[in-house]
Amino acid sequence: MLVANRGEIAVRVIRACRDLGMEAVAVYSVPDRYAPHARLADAAYPLRGAAPHESYLNIDALIDIARQAGAEALHPGYGFLAENPLLADACGAAGIAFVGPPAVVLRLCGDKAVARERIVAAGVPVLPGTSPIADVEAPAAARRVGFPLLIKAVGGGGGKGIHLVRTPEDLPGALRLARGEALTAFGDGRVYLERWVERARHVEIQILADHRAGVIHLGERECSVQRRHQKLIEESPSPALTPALRGRMGEAAVAVARALDYRNAGTVEFLVEGDSFYFLEVNARIQVEHPVTELVAGLDLVQWQFRLAGGEPLPFGQEAVRLSGHALQCRISAEDPHAQFLPSVGRIAAVVEPGGPGIRVDSGVQAGTEVSRHYDPLLCKVIAWGETREAAIARMRRALGETVIAGVQTTIPFHRWAVEEPSFAQGTYDTRLIEDRWERRPAPASPPEAVLLVAAAHAYLRDRTVRIPEYRRAAPRSPWREQDQ
Amino acid sequence: MPAYEVEWEDQVAVVEVAGDARDLTLTFGGRRVAVEMIPVAPGHCLARIDGTALAIAMREDGDGLVIDTGWERYRLRVRRRLPIPTRRGTRGGRETARAVPAPMPGLLVSVEVREGDPVRAGQVVAIMEAMKMRMEIRAPAAGTVKRVHARGGVEITGGQPIVTLE
C-alpha cells in the first residue's frame, strides 16, 4: 500500500495496513524526512521539495514511486489529492488500486452544481441556491436565494473558497475574491450561491458503499465547533438530533449515495436548523473526524476502505449496525487560540500523549518534528469514548490535562475551555461557539496568586542560574532555559 | 531575601524568594509559601504550591513573561526589586527595629495593631486589598509595635512601611 499523504492520517493508514498484514510504503517531502509516518512505514521514498505542489501533490512522482516500490494499491488520505480524479485516473492507468471512490464519482462530487441537481431529484432537501452563475446575473440570483448567503467554489472543499455575503453591496467584491481564489486553488473559477444559516448546526452522516449497490450509514457526527469554516471538535452521536431526525437524515444520506452511484467510505454533510436539515456536500474521502464513528460503531473505517476498494461486498446491512456510547474528538492544531487561532510554526520540543481507559490518540508528530508553514497545522487528535456523553467529556477533560506539546502554540487551551463551557456541556452549542463564547469570555480580573508566585520563582531561578556558578553546575537543568535552543 | 515585583496590567505584587528549584520559599503578603518547580518539557512545568499542583507553560517574550495555565494566558513583567532600607540602626547593639512594608501598592484596609502592642511572629498586623484580592500582612518576627505609619482606608505604594516593630 502506497500511503500518499503525511501527518496523522498517513500514520493512521499505515496502522490499518499493519493490522491487515499489509506492507506500507510512505512518501516524504524534504522537511518530513524524519517524520513519524516516514519512520513507521516498511519502506519510505523521498519526494522532491517542500511545497505541496512539488511533493504530496505531484501525481507523476507518486505513481513512479508506487511502481518502484511494487505497490498494488494507493491510499490518498484526506486533503492533497484525495478527491482529485486525476490521481484516481493515473492509478487506474498504472494498474494500481485507488482506495477511494472511482474517478467518475470523484468528478461528480467535485462538480457541486451537477451533484446538487441529482440530489434535489432524489428528494433530499437542499438550501436555496443557484447553479454556477455569471457576474451579471449574480445580483438577481442573490435576491432569489436571500441574504446572508455563501459564495462557494464549484471545485471547492474542506472549507476553502467560501465567502460569506451579508448584504447586496458586499456581493460584487466578494464575488471577485471568491472567483480569484477558486481559480488559484482549484483551477476552476466557477462559483454558485447558497443560502447561509447563521445559527445552524453542522451534522454529517458517515456512509459505506460497495460496488453491488449496497449502502449503509454509520450514524452522524456533530461538527459545529468551527472557526473559519474549519472544524475543531467533533462528536457522535449529536446532542441535537432526536431519534426521528437521525433516522430521516440517515435515509437521506443513503439516498444521496445512491443518487451519485457512490462507492467506498464517504460523508454526507448537512446543516441542521431545528427539526429541518439541508444537504451541503459529499466528502468523497476518509475524514479527519472518522475516529469518533469508529469508536461508536466498533468498525475500522480505513480497513473498510481497503476492502471496498478491493471489490469486497458489505457483508452486513443497515440492521446490523450497532452504535454504542458516545465519542468526541479534539483536534490539536499548531494554532494560537489566544491570537485568533493564527498558525504557530516551529520545532516540537517534546510531546506527552495522554492515555488510560477510553482514550485514543492519532498523532503525526514527535519530539523534533518541524511544524512548517507548508502544511496543515493539525498535529494530533485526542479521541475519547464513554458510555454516556458526560463520561466521554470527563475522559476528554482528563486526557487534555495530561497532554503536553512543547515548542509551538496549540489549541489545547481552547479545548480545555470548551469541555467546561456550559453550552458545550449541555449540548446546545452551534457554529458560533467560538465567536460568541470563546472570543468574548470575560477577561480575568487578576492572575491567580499561584501565577504571581510562579513568575517570581522563575525570575529568581533565572537570576540564580546566571549569577551563581555553583548553583548552575549543581542544579538540574532549568526547563525554561531550553526554550530558545 | 531577594524580592521581585510582578507586574500585571497596572497592578504590582511584591514577592520575596529564597531557596532552590526543589525547595523554594516565597513570601507574599506576609505569608510564607513552599513552591517546587518540576520540569515537564521545555517551557512547561508543574508548580507545586504548598502541595497543590498547577500545570503551566511559560515563555519569555522580550522583557515580559507569558504564562499559560488552564485556558487563560497572563502577560507579566517581573523585576528584581531594589532593596529598600528596612533595617534601622541598632541601639546598643541589641534591639533591631524592623519595618513591615506593603508587598504591593493598593488599599490599606485596616491596621490591626496599635503602637506598644506586643506581636507574635506571623500575627496579622494589617489587611490590604490589591488586584481584587484581600490579603493579610503578617509580622515577620515577634516584637513590639514601635510605630504605626499609616491608617486604614488610604492608598499606599508598594514598599511603603505600614508598621515598625522592635
Chai-1 contact restraints between the chains, C-beta under 6 A:
chainA,res_idxA,chainB,res_idxB,connection_type,confidence,min_distance_angstrom,max_distance_angstrom,comment,restraint_id
A,H338,B,R73,contact,1.0,0.0,6.0,A-B,restraint_1
A,A349,B,P42,contact,1.0,0.0,6.0,A-B,restraint_2
A,A350,B,A41,contact,1.0,0.0,6.0,A-B,restraint_3
A,V404,B,V40,contact,1.0,0.0,6.0,A-B,restraint_4
A,V404,B,A41,contact,1.0,0.0,6.0,A-B,restraint_5
A,V404,B,H44,contact,1.0,0.0,6.0,A-B,restraint_6
A,A406,B,A41,contact,1.0,0.0,6.0,A-B,restraint_7
A,A406,B,P42,contact,1.0,0.0,6.0,A-B,restraint_8
A,A406,B,G43,contact,1.0,0.0,6.0,A-B,restraint_9
A,A406,B,H44,contact,1.0,0.0,6.0,A-B,restraint_10
A,P413,B,W71,contact,1.0,0.0,6.0,A-B,restraint_11
A,R416,B,W71,contact,1.0,0.0,6.0,A-B,restraint_12
A,W417,B,W71,contact,1.0,0.0,6.0,A-B,restraint_13
A,P444,B,E72,contact,1.0,0.0,6.0,A-B,restraint_14
A,A445,B,K132,contact,1.0,0.0,6.0,A-B,restraint_15
A,S446,B,M131,contact,1.0,0.0,6.0,A-B,restraint_16
A,S446,B,K132,contact,1.0,0.0,6.0,A-B,restraint_17
A,P447,B,W8,contact,1.0,0.0,6.0,A-B,restraint_18
A,P447,B,Y74,contact,1.0,0.0,6.0,A-B,restraint_19
A,A450,B,I49,contact,1.0,0.0,6.0,A-B,restraint_20
A,A450,B,L54,contact,1.0,0.0,6.0,A-B,restraint_21
A,V451,B,I67,contact,1.0,0.0,6.0,A-B,restraint_22
A,V451,B,Y74,contact,1.0,0.0,6.0,A-B,restraint_23
A,L452,B,V6,contact,1.0,0.0,6.0,A-B,restraint_24
A,L452,B,A13,contact,1.0,0.0,6.0,A-B,restraint_25
A,L453,B,L26,contact,1.0,0.0,6.0,A-B,restraint_26
A,L453,B,V35,contact,1.0,0.0,6.0,A-B,restraint_27
A,V454,B,A47,contact,1.0,0.0,6.0,A-B,restraint_28
A,V454,B,I56,contact,1.0,0.0,6.0,A-B,restraint_29
A,A455,B,V6,contact,1.0,0.0,6.0,A-B,restraint_30
A,A455,B,L65,contact,1.0,0.0,6.0,A-B,restraint_31
A,A455,B,L76,contact,1.0,0.0,6.0,A-B,restraint_32
A,A455,B,V78,contact,1.0,0.0,6.0,A-B,restraint_33
A,A456,B,Y4,contact,1.0,0.0,6.0,A-B,restraint_34
A,A456,B,V6,contact,1.0,0.0,6.0,A-B,restraint_35
A,A456,B,V15,contact,1.0,0.0,6.0,A-B,restraint_36
A,A456,B,V17,contact,1.0,0.0,6.0,A-B,restraint_37
A,A457,B,L24,contact,1.0,0.0,6.0,A-B,restraint_38
A,A457,B,V35,contact,1.0,0.0,6.0,A-B,restraint_39
A,A457,B,M37,contact,1.0,0.0,6.0,A-B,restraint_40
A,A459,B,Y4,contact,1.0,0.0,6.0,A-B,restraint_41
A,A459,B,V78,contact,1.0,0.0,6.0,A-B,restraint_42
A,Y460,B,V17,contact,1.0,0.0,6.0,A-B,restraint_43
A,L461,B,A21,contact,1.0,0.0,6.0,A-B,restraint_44
A,P479,B,P39,contact,1.0,0.0,6.0,A-B,restraint_45
A,P479,B,P42,contact,1.0,0.0,6.0,A-B,restraint_46
A,P479,B,C45,contact,1.0,0.0,6.0,A-B,restraint_47
A,E482,B,P42,contact,1.0,0.0,6.0,A-B,restraint_48
A,Q483,B,P42,contact,1.0,0.0,6.0,A-B,restraint_49
A,Q483,B,G43,contact,1.0,0.0,6.0,A-B,restraint_50
A,Q483,B,R59,contact,1.0,0.0,6.0,A-B,restraint_51
